């Protein structure tokens, strides 16, 4: 049975319009993801690479505290009138997977369409179905919503084979992308090629997004590129912060979508942190925030310097502890999929 909804269950084409509905991940039972050594060398911090092996759960204390942080985040969202969907609890150790904490990696909302990413990492191929399949089925009951599921991968290892002719850890044998390599700027998706997103993946995305939308690729200087949401941060229409270690204002100005935008390089280097460890990320995760609207932004409770910076730009930070979620791979943007922005 289909359900006619006066407000579509999926409708979002920016990163900053007022948020009405969102998916928030779940950390329980998460395990270190695993991939071939050259992929880990390209994307993961060197001091933690030995942990990225099959059957290795994240420390239980980290996961318990991460789920508590996610619960506090959900409370903030619900207190602001935002509808929250949560995934099923999955034993990732049993199924050989990674996590349900980072839905942004695997799901991309474009207008009334929600697209499942054709993941590069084999350990993530079941992730969306196992954790988010019921949520997607619920959304698909709205006749205005289109759910695009990822194609089945027949030979997962083929994408890693290299003849030395390409700069990334993957080849072009099949379409591959992580949804977190793209951000929405109205009718334009801004993305990047990376160690998990190839040209065939970009072409696949162009073929499944709704008519009238387009994809524009940035050229970054990030040799470890894997997800764009700690490289650029659109706070509201016309205002963007960027990571000057990965892209320049001149590089951004080459794209028509940024005409008349204020582009601000974040001027402070990230501070080192020993605990909880950043197993998978850098300190630039401070840019990985979630906008509730064109004024309010959820930021990590200890990122006071960043909060002061965005306050000077007219934004209101909402503080939430999230450092244990950081330990398993992301922050507020990674841990969510915005479904409806009005």
C-alpha positions as CSV (number, residue, x, y, z in Angstrom):
1,X,0.0,0.0,0.0
2,X,1.3,3.5,-0.8
3,X,0.7,6.4,1.5
4,X,0.0,9.8,0.1
5,X,1.8,12.4,2.3
6,X,1.0,16.1,2.3
7,X,4.7,16.7,3.0
8,X,7.0,14.4,1.0
9,X,9.0,12.0,3.1
10,X,12.1,12.9,1.1
11,X,12.7,16.4,-0.2
12,X,16.1,18.0,0.1
13,X,18.3,19.8,-2.3
14,X,20.6,21.9,-0.1
15,X,22.8,21.4,3.0
16,X,21.3,24.4,4.9
17,X,17.6,24.9,4.4
18,X,15.4,24.2,7.5
19,X,15.8,20.6,8.5
20,X,12.5,18.7,9.1
21,X,13.4,15.0,8.9
22,X,16.7,13.1,9.2
23,X,18.2,9.7,9.7
24,X,20.7,9.4,12.5
25,X,23.1,6.4,12.8
26,X,23.8,3.9,15.5
27,X,27.2,2.9,16.8
28,X,26.6,-0.4,18.6
29,X,28.6,-3.5,17.4
30,X,30.7,-1.5,15.0
31,X,33.9,-3.1,13.7
32,X,37.0,-1.7,12.1
33,X,36.4,-1.9,8.3
34,X,38.8,-3.8,6.2
35,X,40.2,-3.3,2.7
36,X,43.4,-4.1,0.8
37,X,46.7,-2.7,2.2
38,X,47.1,-0.1,-0.6
39,X,43.6,1.3,0.2
40,X,44.3,1.5,3.9
41,X,47.7,3.2,3.1
42,X,45.9,5.8,1.0
43,X,43.1,6.6,3.4
44,X,43.7,5.6,7.0
45,X,46.0,7.2,9.7
46,X,49.3,5.2,9.7
47,X,49.4,4.7,13.5
48,X,46.0,2.9,13.4
49,X,46.2,0.8,10.2
50,X,47.0,-2.5,12.0
51,X,43.5,-2.3,13.5
52,X,41.8,-2.4,10.1
53,X,41.4,-6.2,9.8
54,X,38.4,-8.5,9.6
55,X,36.7,-9.4,12.9
56,X,38.2,-6.6,15.0
57,X,35.5,-4.7,16.9
58,X,36.0,-1.1,18.1
59,X,36.6,-0.9,21.8
60,X,33.3,-1.5,23.7
61,X,33.8,1.6,25.8
62,X,34.1,3.8,22.7
63,X,31.0,2.3,21.2
64,X,29.0,2.7,24.4
65,X,29.9,6.4,24.7
66,X,29.4,7.0,21.0
67,X,25.8,5.7,21.3
68,X,25.2,7.9,24.3
69,X,26.4,10.9,22.2
70,X,24.2,9.9,19.3
71,X,21.2,9.7,21.7
72,X,22.0,13.2,23.0
73,X,22.2,14.4,19.4
74,X,18.8,12.8,18.7
75,X,17.3,14.6,21.7
76,X,18.6,17.9,20.4
77,X,17.1,17.3,17.0
78,X,13.7,16.2,18.4
79,X,13.6,19.2,20.7
80,X,13.8,21.3,17.6
81,X,10.8,19.6,16.0
82,X,12.9,17.4,13.7
83,X,11.6,13.9,12.9
84,X,14.4,11.3,13.4
85,X,14.6,7.8,11.9
86,X,17.1,5.3,13.3
87,X,18.6,2.1,11.8
88,X,18.2,-1.5,13.0
89,X,20.8,-2.8,15.4
90,X,23.1,-5.1,13.5
91,X,25.9,-7.5,14.7
92,X,28.6,-6.2,12.4
93,X,31.1,-8.7,13.7
94,X,28.8,-11.6,12.7
95,X,28.2,-10.3,9.2
96,X,31.7,-9.1,8.5
97,X,30.7,-5.4,8.2
98,X,31.6,-2.0,9.6
99,X,28.9,0.2,11.1
100,X,25.4,1.8,11.1
101,X,26.8,5.0,12.5
102,X,27.7,6.7,9.2
103,X,24.6,6.7,6.9
104,X,25.9,9.7,5.0
105,X,28.5,7.5,3.4
106,X,25.9,5.3,1.8
107,X,22.8,7.4,1.2
108,X,22.4,10.6,-0.8
109,X,19.2,12.6,-0.9
110,X,18.6,14.6,-4.1
111,X,15.2,16.3,-4.3
112,X,12.6,13.5,-3.8
113,X,15.1,10.8,-4.6
114,X,17.3,8.9,-2.2
115,X,20.2,7.0,-3.8
116,X,22.2,4.1,-2.3
117,X,25.9,4.4,-3.0
118,X,27.7,1.6,-4.8
119,X,30.3,1.3,-2.1
120,X,34.0,0.6,-3.0
121,X,34.8,-1.2,0.2
122,X,33.4,-4.8,0.1
123,X,32.8,-4.9,3.8
124,X,30.2,-2.2,3.3
125,X,28.2,-3.8,0.5
126,X,25.5,-5.1,2.9
127,X,25.4,-2.1,5.2
128,X,22.5,-0.1,3.8
129,X,20.2,-3.2,3.3
130,X,20.9,-4.6,6.8
131,X,20.7,-1.4,8.8
132,X,18.6,0.9,6.7
133,X,16.5,-1.4,4.5
134,X,13.4,-1.0,6.7
135,X,13.8,2.8,6.7
136,X,14.0,2.9,2.9
137,X,11.0,0.6,2.6
138,X,9.0,3.1,4.8
139,X,10.1,6.1,2.8
140,X,9.2,4.3,-0.5
141,X,5.6,4.1,0.6
142,X,5.3,7.7,-0.3
143,X,4.5,7.7,-4.0
144,X,6.4,11.0,-4.5
145,X,9.6,9.3,-3.3
146,X,12.0,7.4,-5.5
147,X,14.5,5.0,-3.9
148,X,17.5,4.0,-6.1
149,X,19.2,0.9,-4.7
150,X,22.8,0.2,-5.6
151,X,23.6,-2.4,-8.3
152,X,24.9,-5.8,-7.2
153,X,28.7,-6.1,-7.3
154,X,29.7,-9.4,-8.9
155,X,33.5,-9.2,-8.5
156,X,34.3,-7.0,-5.5
157,X,38.0,-7.3,-5.7
158,X,38.2,-6.3,-9.4
159,X,38.0,-2.6,-8.5
160,X,41.4,-2.7,-6.7
161,X,43.4,-4.2,-9.5
162,X,45.9,-1.6,-10.8
163,X,48.1,-1.3,-13.9
164,X,49.7,1.8,-12.4
165,X,47.9,4.2,-14.8
166,X,45.6,5.9,-12.2
167,X,46.2,8.0,-9.2
168,X,43.6,6.6,-6.9
169,X,43.4,3.3,-5.0
170,X,40.6,2.1,-7.3
171,X,40.2,1.7,-11.0
172,X,37.3,2.2,-13.4
173,X,36.1,-1.4,-13.7
174,X,32.7,-0.6,-12.3
175,X,30.8,2.5,-10.9
176,X,31.8,3.3,-7.3
177,X,31.2,6.2,-5.0
178,X,30.6,7.1,-1.4
179,X,27.7,9.5,-1.0
180,X,29.8,11.6,1.3
181,X,31.9,12.7,-1.6
182,X,29.0,14.9,-2.7
183,X,27.2,18.0,-1.2
184,X,24.0,19.6,-2.4
185,X,23.9,23.2,-3.6
186,X,20.4,23.5,-5.0
187,X,20.3,21.9,-8.4
188,X,24.0,21.4,-8.5
189,X,25.8,18.5,-6.6
190,X,29.4,19.4,-5.8
191,X,31.7,16.4,-5.5
192,X,35.1,15.0,-6.0
193,X,37.0,12.0,-7.2
194,X,38.7,10.1,-4.4
195,X,40.0,6.8,-3.3
196,X,36.4,5.6,-3.1
197,X,34.7,7.5,-5.9
198,X,35.6,7.0,-9.6
199,X,34.5,8.6,-12.9
200,X,32.2,5.7,-13.6
201,X,30.6,6.3,-10.2
202,X,30.1,10.0,-11.1
203,X,28.5,9.0,-14.4
204,X,26.2,6.5,-12.7
205,X,25.1,9.3,-10.2
206,X,24.4,11.7,-13.1
207,X,22.2,9.0,-14.7
208,X,20.1,8.4,-11.5
209,X,19.6,11.9,-10.1
210,X,16.3,13.7,-10.9
211,X,16.0,15.6,-14.2
212,X,17.3,19.2,-13.8
213,X,20.1,18.3,-11.4
214,X,23.8,18.2,-12.3
215,X,27.1,17.1,-10.8
216,X,30.2,19.4,-10.7
217,X,33.6,18.0,-9.7
218,X,36.1,20.0,-7.7
219,X,39.9,19.4,-8.1
220,X,41.3,19.1,-4.6
221,X,44.9,18.7,-3.5
222,X,44.0,16.0,-0.9
223,X,46.2,13.0,-1.7
224,X,44.2,11.0,0.9
225,X,40.8,12.1,-0.5
226,X,37.8,10.1,0.9
227,X,34.7,12.2,1.5
228,X,34.3,15.9,0.8
229,X,32.5,17.0,4.0
230,X,35.7,17.9,5.9
231,X,37.0,19.9,2.8
232,X,34.1,22.4,2.2
233,X,31.3,23.4,4.5
234,X,28.4,25.5,3.1
235,X,26.8,27.1,6.2
236,X,24.0,28.8,4.3
237,X,23.3,30.1,0.8
238,X,26.2,32.3,-0.2
239,X,28.5,31.4,2.7
240,X,31.1,28.6,2.7
241,X,34.1,27.6,4.8
242,X,36.9,25.6,3.2
243,X,39.9,23.6,4.3
244,X,42.9,25.5,2.8
245,X,45.1,22.4,3.0
246,X,42.8,20.7,0.5
247,X,41.5,23.4,-1.8
248,X,42.0,27.0,-2.6
249,X,39.6,29.9,-3.2
250,X,40.9,30.2,-6.7
251,X,40.0,26.5,-7.3
252,X,36.5,27.1,-5.9
253,X,36.0,30.2,-8.0
254,X,36.4,28.2,-11.2
255,X,32.9,26.8,-10.6
256,X,29.8,28.9,-11.4
257,X,27.9,27.5,-8.4
258,X,30.2,29.7,-6.2
259,X,29.6,32.9,-8.0
260,X,28.8,35.7,-5.5
261,X,29.5,33.3,-2.5
262,X,31.6,34.4,0.4
263,X,34.4,31.8,0.7
264,X,36.4,31.7,3.9
265,X,39.5,29.6,4.5
266,X,39.4,28.2,8.1
267,X,42.4,29.9,9.6
268,X,43.3,27.6,12.5
269,X,45.1,24.3,12.3
270,X,43.3,21.4,14.0
271,X,44.5,20.5,17.5
272,X,46.0,17.1,18.1
273,X,44.0,14.7,20.3
274,X,45.1,11.5,22.0
275,X,41.8,10.3,23.5
276,X,39.4,9.3,22.3
277,X,41.5,8.3,19.3
278,X,40.7,9.4,15.8
279,X,41.1,5.9,14.3
280,X,39.9,7.0,10.8
281,X,39.9,10.8,10.5
282,X,41.8,14.0,10.9
283,X,41.2,17.0,13.1
284,X,39.5,18.7,10.1
285,X,36.4,16.8,11.2
286,X,35.5,20.1,12.9
287,X,34.0,21.1,9.5
288,X,31.7,18.0,9.5
289,X,28.7,19.8,11.1
290,X,25.0,19.6,10.6
291,X,23.0,22.7,9.8
292,X,19.5,22.9,11.2
293,X,18.8,26.0,9.1
294,X,20.6,29.0,7.7
295,X,21.5,30.2,11.3
296,X,21.9,27.2,13.6
297,X,24.6,24.6,13.3
298,X,25.4,21.6,15.5
299,X,29.1,21.5,16.4
300,X,31.2,19.3,18.7
301,X,31.2,20.5,22.3
302,X,35.0,21.0,22.5
303,X,35.3,22.8,19.1
304,X,35.1,26.2,20.9
305,X,37.5,28.0,18.5
306,X,35.5,26.8,15.5
307,X,32.3,27.9,17.1
308,X,33.7,31.4,17.8
309,X,34.8,31.6,14.1
310,X,31.3,30.7,12.8
311,X,29.7,33.1,15.3
312,X,31.6,35.9,13.7
313,X,30.0,34.9,10.4
314,X,26.5,35.2,11.9
315,X,25.9,31.5,12.8
316,X,24.6,30.1,16.1
317,X,26.5,27.0,17.3
318,X,24.6,24.3,19.2
319,X,27.0,22.2,21.2
320,X,26.9,18.4,21.4
321,X,29.6,16.0,22.6
322,X,30.6,13.7,19.7
323,X,34.3,12.8,20.1
324,X,33.6,9.1,20.6
325,X,31.5,9.1,17.4
326,X,34.6,10.7,15.8
327,X,36.6,7.6,16.8
328,X,34.5,5.3,14.5
329,X,34.7,7.5,11.4
330,X,32.9,10.8,11.3
331,X,30.9,13.6,12.9
332,X,27.5,15.1,12.6
333,X,27.3,15.3,8.8
334,X,28.6,11.7,8.4
335,X,26.2,10.4,11.1
336,X,23.1,11.7,9.4
337,X,21.1,11.8,6.1
338,X,18.8,14.8,5.9
339,X,15.6,13.6,4.3
340,X,13.4,16.8,4.3
341,X,14.6,20.4,4.2
342,X,12.0,23.0,3.6
